[in-house]
Amino acid sequence: MRQGINPERTPVLKLTTGCKTISTIIEGKYITDNWNVFTEEHDMKPGHIIVFLATAKAEYTALIFKNTNVERIYPWYHCHYT
């Protein structure tokens, strides 16, 4: 069974990569608010793949892969909590 995100029940999504979290909005089938910020911060290019892993209700970890199937690692992936 294919599962998706119901924008009526989950209008706001939190996407996390490493220590960064960005809130986005779903309108219909599209992620809107702050999506451009997310793609610019992650230097997304055509052919890159994003895998969303559910971590909580309306919260996802985003794994980003280059078109060579190698995961992109960003400086903010390695956080140190004190």
C-alpha positions in Angstrom: 0.0 0.0 0.0 1.4 3.4 -1.0 1.4 5.8 1.9 1.7 9.6 1.6 1.2 12.7 3.6 -2.3 14.0 3.9 -2.0 17.8 3.7 -5.4 18.2 5.5 -4.1 16.3 8.5 -0.4 17.4 8.3 -0.2 20.8 6.8 3.2 21.6 8.4 6.2 19.4 8.0 9.5 19.6 9.9 12.5 18.5 7.8 15.7 17.8 9.6 19.2 17.3 8.3 21.8 17.0 11.0 21.3 19.8 13.4 19.2 21.9 11.1 15.4 21.8 11.1 13.2 23.7 8.7 9.4 23.9 8.8 7.6 23.7 5.5 4.0 23.7 4.4 2.2 21.2 2.3 -0.3 22.5 -0.3 -2.0 19.7 -2.2 0.9 17.5 -3.5 3.6 20.2 -3.1 5.9 21.3 -0.3 5.8 25.1 -0.4 6.9 27.5 2.3 10.7 27.4 2.9 11.2 24.7 0.3 13.4 27.1 -1.7 15.4 27.8 1.5 15.9 24.1 2.1 17.1 23.4 -1.5 19.4 26.4 -1.5 21.0 25.5 1.9 21.6 22.0 0.7 22.8 23.0 -2.8 20.3 20.7 -4.4 20.9 20.0 -8.1 18.9 18.1 -10.7 19.4 14.4 -10.2 19.9 14.6 -6.5 17.7 12.2 -4.5 16.0 13.0 -1.2 14.8 10.2 1.1 12.4 11.2 3.9 12.5 9.1 7.0 9.6 9.6 9.4 10.9 10.3 12.9 7.7 11.5 14.5 4.3 12.8 13.4 4.9 15.4 10.7 8.7 15.2 11.4 11.1 13.7 8.9 14.9 13.3 8.6 15.9 14.1 5.0 18.8 12.1 3.5 20.2 13.7 0.4 22.1 11.7 -2.2 24.2 13.0 -5.2 23.3 11.6 -8.6 26.2 9.1 -8.0 24.2 7.6 -5.1 26.6 8.9 -2.5 25.0 10.6 0.5 25.8 14.2 0.8 27.3 15.1 4.2 27.0 18.7 5.4 29.1 20.5 8.1 26.0 20.7 10.3 25.5 16.9 10.3 28.0 16.5 13.2 26.5 18.3 16.2 28.0 18.3 19.6 25.6 18.7 22.5 26.9 19.9 25.9 
